[in-house]
Amino acid sequence: MASALLNFLILFPLAVALVIVLVRKGSLFPLVIYPASAVLIGASCLLVGLSAGGKPILIPAHFGWVEPVMLAVEGVVSAYLLFLALKQRDWAVSALVVIQSILLFGFHFGTGHSAHAGANLFFDLFSVVMGLIVGIVGTLIAVFSVGYMRDLHKHSGDHAGHAIPDNRPVFFGIIFLFLSAMFGVCFSNNLLWLFFFWEITTVCSFLMIRYKMDDISVKNAFWALRWNLLGGLAFLLGIIYLYHTQHTIELDKLLSLPKALVMLPLALISFAGLTKSAQLPFSSWLVGAMVAPTPVSALLHSSTMVKAGVYIVLRFAASLEGTLLGMVIALVGLVTFLIGSFICISQNDAKKVLAYSTIANLGLIILCAGIGTYEAVWAGILLIVFHAVSKGLLFLCVGSIEHKLGSRQIEDMSGLVIRLPRLAFMLEIGIAGMFLAPFGMLISKWAVLRAIVDYNPLFAIFLIYGSAATLFFWVKWLGKIINVEKPYTNIETGISRSQWIPMGALTGLTLLICALFAPFAVVFIDPYIVALYGHSMSLGAGNMAIMTIMLSMIGFFPLAFLNYGRGVKVSPPYLAGANVGELGQQFRDSMGGVKAMHMKNFYMENYFSEARLMRLGVLVTVVFLIAMIAIGGM
């Protein structure tokens, strides 16, 4: 049963992708995508019944045709990427493709042809959690894409004002190909299989970023490809070194070997995880990826693909515990969290805020992986779950808002609670889910703080300052949404059902996983931690009582928004009695002149300059990465 289910989760989305590409008729997409998404959600939920106590369940899954097919696909993909890179004159990408191909095929036709895994697939409670994220959040975003992409091609053009080429069959095909690859990443025990699926997610990301085919999209797609290929090269080198020194290509055996014997493979594969999760100094690729359509940002670059990076590093947490390599990885995550949070303060573009806050929160997960204690891993898994759901919701909301307002600037979102009341409510839930008590991200950060204090109290200073910045930029955005400067008209029409349903489902999930976080931790996280460390984390009776009281507040949260947009009376703002006009949008200054009233957030660009902070972060983390590889090679 387990073997059949894992094979189904990997192969079914691939079959759906092929059907979509072959059908190519827009009116038939919903007939394929909606049922397929429902099947994937159901199949993902079946995983819960198969998990057993947190210990890995190994599945042989020996099929003689799989390795040759994977090798052939890798050859075709490499040739295609090399062709595009040479055409673009991107010599860095060209070189990385050639070097990776030489290593891969040289290894396979040399000593690697005898490299076989006793178990090609496996799953435990951690991979089940990841499978649920891919199967539920990922497919909901796929459903959202149906209406969103139709609206995009109906109303939008590229930067030059021309229509974006309508290539939706390929777009939806890549989405389901990506879901197939992500399931492969979650359930592969054979590191060569894992590497194959890892690289497929890289190619999907590249193709989706360049979807609009304008200059900036193509440029940013190659930039993302460059860094992810560099990570893939490190991953492959780690596998080759592991096989030649320890004669294994299995993930479970890598994790069971003495730490001293596997430091270099751990360092190299962790390097790949840092590139995939857009940690400094590689963060710029994810920010540039925001030129892609919103579902791409939500699926690949926030909720799912970047989670593959933190997933693989968090897998190594027990092996990294107490090592110098683990400390350096933790420092990379900590600096990324701090720099990413500070940069968010100066951003007015909503997608940039979401991008940098994603980078920052992934930094927290990397921090947990580097620390490697049972407390840190417990907190890291919680962060993955809460962040995936809330950030997926936020990206979808911002995409819909951009279509309605024609802008994604936060300063243009004044009065959103009246203009787009339901969207505003969902956006409020998503934002609250990222930082506000009693939502899950705050609970997770409390767990991270506890783990840090036990590990190195000095790290807590960085976490506190980064969290303060997080509070500042989320509250600014939240305040802008509920700020009503003048009477507005409700424009919340024309949003398709395929968009409302996923956003509503993710809103409900954000509330549900918060309300049920304690049972979720008991069922999914605690057994995994106990199997790994022999004991798990306890919140304590007092903390649980406080959490129960706080969680009860969630039931009242929607009540404050029920009357928005229903005959709300807008009163003129108080301007010390100097209002001019009936609406009070102008005032008389001390010289008797009439001035327009403006309400704007503080962005403090001089203090939190994106360029300056990025340069600082890159400089510091490059030093850490050099130390990381050097330590692994000792």
N, C-alpha and C positions, 0 to 999 in steps of 0.2 A: 504493500500500500504506500509506504513512504517513498520508495523508489519511483513508483508510477506517478505520484503527485509531484515530486521534484522535477521529473522529466517533463511532465505536462506543463508546469509553470514556466519552464525554460523554452519549450518548443511551441506551446500554443500561441504566445504573442508573436513569435516568428511567423507562424502560419497566417495569423491575422494581418501582419505587415505585408506578406506576399499577396493576400487577397485584395487588400486596399490598393496596392500598386497596380494590380492587374485590372481591377474594376474601373478605376480612374473616373468614375462618374459621381459628381458632387452630391447629387440627390440620394445616392445609395450609401454614402458614408455613414449616416446615422444608423442605417439598418445593419451595418457591420460593427461599428464602434460601440454602440450602446449595449447590445447583447454580449459582445466580447468583454467589455469592461465589467459587466455584471458577473460573468463567469470567472474572471480573474479575481474579483473581490471575494467571491464565494470560495474559490480554490485556495486563496491565501488564508482565509479564516479556518479552513480545514487543517492547516498546519498546526494550529493550537492544540488540537486533539491528539496530534502525533508526538508532541514534544514530551521528553521524559527526563525530569529531574536535573536539567541543565547539562548533563554529560553529552558529548557528541555522539550521534548515531551515524556510523560509517556505512556508506552504501557503495558496493563495488562498481556498479554501472559500467561494466566493461563492454564496449561496443567497438569492434575492430575498425569500423569506418569513421569513427569520430575524429581521431588524430589526423588522418590524411585530409579529411574535409577541412578541419581547422587550419592545417598548414596551407592548403590551397587557398582558402579565404584570406589568410594573412598575406600570401603572395600577391593575390589580386588587389587587395586593399593597399598594400605597399606600393605597387606599380601605379595605382590610381593617384595616391597622394604624391608620389614622386612626379608624376606628370603635371599635376596641378601646381606643385611647388616650383618646378622648373618654368612653367608658364608664367607664374607670378614673380619669378626671379627671387624667390625666398630661399637663399642658399643655406640658411641655418636648418630649415625644415628638410630640405633636400638631403643634407648631410646626415641628419638624425635618422631619416627613413632608411638611407643606405646602410649606415652603421648597424642599426637595429636589425635589418634584414640579413646582413652578413652574419651577425652573431646568432640569430635565430636559426637560420638554415644551416649554418656551420655546425651549431650544436646538435641539431636534429640529425644531420647526415654524418656527424662524427660520433662522439661518444654518447650523445643524447638519445640516439635511436633505441638504446636499451633502457632508457629511463621510463619506468612504469610505476604507477601508483596502485597500491593494494586496494584503496578506496578512492574513487574519483570524485564522489559527492559525499556530503555530510550535512547534518544540521544539528543545531542545539538551540537553546532558548534565545540566544543572542541573534543567531541567523533567522530565527522565526520572527523576532521583533523587526529585523530589517526587511524580511519578506512581507510582513504586514504593511510596512511603510510603502514599499514599492507597489504592492498589490492594491492597497486602498487609496493612499494619497496619489500615487502615480496614475492610476486609472481614472480617478475623479478629475485630475487635470486633463487627461486625454478627452474626457467627455466635455469639459469646459471648452476645449480647443475647437470643437465643431462649430459652435455659434460665434466664438471669438474670431476665428480665421475667416469665416464668411463675412463678418462685419469689417474686418481689416481690409479685405480685398474690395469691399463695396465702397468704403469711405476714405481709405488711406492711400497715400502714395509714398514714394521714396523721397529722399532729401531734395532731389532735383525737381520734384513735382510730377514725375511720371508714375504710371500705375506700376505697382509691384507685380512681377510675374506670378501668375496664379499656378502654383505647383503643389497644391494641397495633397494630391495622392502621395507624393514623395514625403511631404511633411508628416502626414499621419503614419505612413509606413515607417519612417525613422523613429517616431515616438514608440511604436510597438516593438520595433527592433531594439530600441533602447531598454524597454521594460524586460525583454527577453535576456539581454546582456546583464542587466542588474540582478535578475534572479540567478543568473550564472555566477556572478560575483559573490552573492550571498551564500550559495550552496556548494561551491567548488572546494574540494579538498586537494585535488591535483593542482599544484601551483602553475603548471603550464596551461591548464584549462582556465584557471583564474586570470592568468596573464592575457589569454585570448579575449575573454569577456571584458577585462579591464580596458584593452585597446579598442574594442568595439564601442564602448561608451565614449572614448576619446574621439573616434571618428564621427559618431552621432552628434556630439557636441559641436564639432567643427562644421558639419553640414548644416546644422540648425542655426548656428550663429550667422552664417553667410546666406541665410534664406532669402533676404531681401535683395541680395546681389548688387547692392550699391557699394561704392568705394569703401566707406567706413565699415560696413558689415564684413566685406571680404578681408580687409586689413585686420580687423579684430579677430576674425575666425582663424587666420593664420597665426596671430599672436598667441591665441589660446592653444592652437595645435602645437606650436613650438614648445611651450612649457610642459604640456601633457606628454608629448613624445619624449622629452628629456626625462620625465618621471618614469615613463614606460621603459626607457633604456636602463635606468637604474634598477627597476624591478627585474628585468631580464638578467642583468648582471648578477643580481642577488640569487636568482634561481640557479644560474650556471655555477656560481661559486658554491652554493649549498650542495648541489649534486656532486661536484668534484671533491668536496671535502667530507661530506657526511653521507653521500650516496643515497639521498632521498629527495623527492620532489613533492612530499606530502606536507600539508599545512599542520596537521595534528602532530606529526613527528617533529617538525621544526619547533613547535611550541613545547614539546616534551624534552628536547635536548638540553644539556647543561648550558647556561648562559654564556660561559666563556667561549664555547665552540661556535656560537651562531651570532656573535655581535655584528660582524660585517654584513651578513644577509639581512639581519634586522635593521641595520642602519640604511642599507640600500633600498629595501622595500618601504621602510618608513619615509625615506626621501620621496619615493613615488607617492606615498600617501599625502605628504605635505604639498606636493605640486597639485594633485587632484583636488585637494580640499582648499586650494588657493590661499595657503598660508604665506606670510611674508617669507622671502622676497618675491613670491610668485603671484601675489594677490591681484596684480593689474589685469591678468587675463580674465578674471571673473567680472571685474568692473566693466571691462570692454565688452563682455558678452551680453551686457544689458541692452545692446542695440537689437538683439533678437526679439521676435514676438514674445509677448508676456508669458504664454504657456511654456515656452522654452526656458525662460528665466525661472519660472516656478518649478518646473519638473527637473531639468538638468542641473541648474545652477543654484538651487536653494534646497529643495526638499529631498532630492534623490542622488544625483550623480556625485555631488561633492560629499555626500554621506559615505560613499564608497571609500573615499580617502581616509576619513576619520574612523571608519569601520575597521580597515585593515590595521591601522596603528593601534586602535583600542584592543584589537585581537592580541597584540603583542604585549599588552600592559603588564601581565604577570611576569613576563621575561624581562621587561624593562625596569621592574621595581628594584629600587636600591642601586641602580647602576648609574655611572656617569653619563652614559648615552641617554638614559631616561631623563636625567636632569636637563641635558641640553635640549632634547625634544620638548620638554615642559617649558623651558625658557622661550623657545620659538613660539609656542602657543600663547604664552603669557604676553609677550611683546605684541603679537598679532592682535590679541584681544584689546590691549590698551590702545594701540595705534588706530585700529579699526573703529573703536568706540569714539575716540577723540575726533577722527575725521568726520564721523556722522554729524557732529554738532554743526559743522560749516556747510552742510549740504541742503539744498532746496529741492533738488530733483528726488522725487519719492523713490524711484528705482535705485538711485545711487545710495540712498539711505538704507534700503533693503539689502543692497549688495554688500556694503561695508559692514552692516550689522550682522549679515550672514558670515562674512569673513571673521568678524570678532567672535561670534558664538562658536564657530568651528574651532577657533583658537582655544576657547575654554575646554572643548572636548579633547583637543590635542594635549593641553595641559594635564587633563585627567589621565590620559594614556601614558604620558611621560612619568607622572608620579607613580602610577602603577599599583597603588594600594587598593585594597578591597573597597574602601570608602570612595576613592576617586573613580574607580570603574563603575560603581553603583551610580554615582552622580553623572558620569559621562553617558551612560546608556539613557538615563532620564532626559538629559539634554538633547540627545539625538531625537527622541520621540517627540518631546514638546516643541522643539524647534521645527521639525519637519512639518507638523500639522499647522502651527501658527503662521510660519513663514509662507507655506503654500497658500494659505488663505489670504495673506496680505498681498502677495503678488497678483493673485486673481482679482482681488478687489481693485488694486491700483490699475490693472489693465482695463477693467470695465469702466472705471472712473475716467481714465484717459480718453476712452472712446466717447464718453458723454460730454466731457468738458473740453476736449481738444487739447488738454494739457495734463502733465503729471507733476507740475510744480506744486509744492506744498502750499505756497502762498496763494495759489489759485483755488484752494479747497475751503475757503471761508464759507460758512453757511451750508456746508455739505449735508448737515442733518436736516435741512429743509429742502434743498435741491434734490438730493439723492438719499432719502431717509433710510431705506433698507440697506443700501450699500454702505452708508455711513455707519449704521449699527454693526454690520459685519466687520468693517474696518476697525471700529472701536474694539470689538472682541479680539481681533487679531493683535492689535497693538497692546491691549491689556494683557493678552496671553504672553507677551514678550517680557513684561517687567513688573506687572502689578500684582500685589497680593489679592486673592489667594491662588493666582494662576501658577501653572507648572514651572515656567522658566525661573521664577523667583525661588520656588522650592528647590529646584536643581542648583541654583547658584548658592543657596544656603548650604547644600550638601557639598558643593565644591569648596566653599570657604572652610567648612569643617575639615575636609580632607587636607587642604593647604596648611591650616594651622597645625595639624599633626605632622605634616611633612617638613615645612619650612615657613615659619611665621612671617619672614620677610616678604614672601610671595604675596601674602595677604594685602600688603600695601598696594601693589599693582592691581589686584582684583578690586579693591575698594574704590580706587580712583577710576578704573574702567567702568565699574558699575554706576558710579555717580554720573559719569558722562552718559551712560545708557539711559538713566532716569531723565536727564536733561533733554536729550533729543527726542525721546518718545513722548514726553509731556508736551514739548513744543508742538509736535504734530497733532497730538490729541486735542490740545487747546484750539488749534486752528480749525479743526473739523467742527467743533461745537461753538465756535465764535460766529455770531450773527451780527454783521455790520449794518445790514439794510434788509428790506423785504426781498425775498427770493421766490422764484417760481419752481414748483416741482417739475423736474425734467426726467423723472425716472420711468421712461417708457422706451420700448423697443429693445430691451435686453432679453435675449432669448432664454427659453427654459433650460437649454443645455448649459447656460452659464449660471442661472440661479440655483439649480439643483446641486452642482458641486460646491458652490460657495456656501449654500445652506448646510450641506453635509459637513464641510470642514469647520463651519462655525459650531455646529453641534458637537463635532469631535473635539474641538478645542475645549468646550465646556465639559464634555463627558470624561475625557482622560484626566482632566483636573479633578473632577468630582470623584473619580474612581482610581486616582493615582495610587492610593495605599493598597487596594487589592491588586492593581496592576503590578506594583513592585513585588508583592508577595508571590504572585503566580509566575511572573516572567523573569524578574531580575534577581531576587533573593536566591532561588535555587541555582541559577547560573553562577552567582558569586560564591555560594557555598561549595559547589563542585570545583571551583577554581582555587579558592583560598581556604576552604574548610570552615569558614564562618562568614557572616554577612553583617550589614549595617543595620542598626536599630534606631528608629527615631525617638524612642522613649515614650512612656505613657503621657507625660506632661506635654511634649511636643505634639503628640497625636491629638490630644484634647484641644490644643490651640488650633491645630490644622482643621479639625472638625468644625469648630466655630467659624473659622475663616471661610471654609468651603461652603458653609450654609449661605454666605453672602452672595454666591454665584446665582442663586435662585432669584435674587432681587435685582441683579444687574440689568436685565432687559427692561425692567419697569420704568426706568428713567427715560427711555427712548420711545415709549409707546405713543406719545402725543406729538412727536416731531412731525411737522408737515401737515398737521391737522388743525388748521385755523390758528396757528401760533401768532400772537400779536408781537410785533417788533417795535420796541420803544426806542426813541432816539438815545444815543449814548450820552453819558454825563460829561460835559466839557466845561465845567465850572461856570455854567450860565452863559457861555459865549456861543451857543449853537445858533446857526443861521439856517433858515428854511425849515420846512415841516418835518423832514426826515432827519435833520440834524447831522447830515453828512459833511457840512461845512461849518466853519467857526470864524469868528472875528478875532484877529490877533491884537496885540497891544498897540499896534499902530493904526488900528481901524480897518485894516485890509481883510478881505475874505479869503480864507485858505481852505483847501480840501483836507478832510481828515483821512489819515492813513493808519492802518494797524498792521504791523509787520513784526515777525519774530526776530530775535537776535541770532545771528549766525556766526559772528566772531571770526570772520575769515582771517584776520590778521594773527589771531592767536592759534587757530586750529586749521592752518593752511593745509589743504590736501597734498599739494606738491612737496611742501617742506616736511610734513610728517611722514610721507611715503619714503622720501630720501633717507630720513633718519631710520625708519623701520627696516628698510632694505639693507642699509649699512650694518646695522646691529645683527640682523638675522643671517646675513651672508657669513659673518664671522662664526656664528653658531653652527651653520651648516658645514663649514670647513672643519670645525672642531668635531662635529658629529661623525663625518666620514673618517676623520683621523682616529677617533676613539674606536670606531668599529673595526678599523684595520689593525689595531694593536693586538 
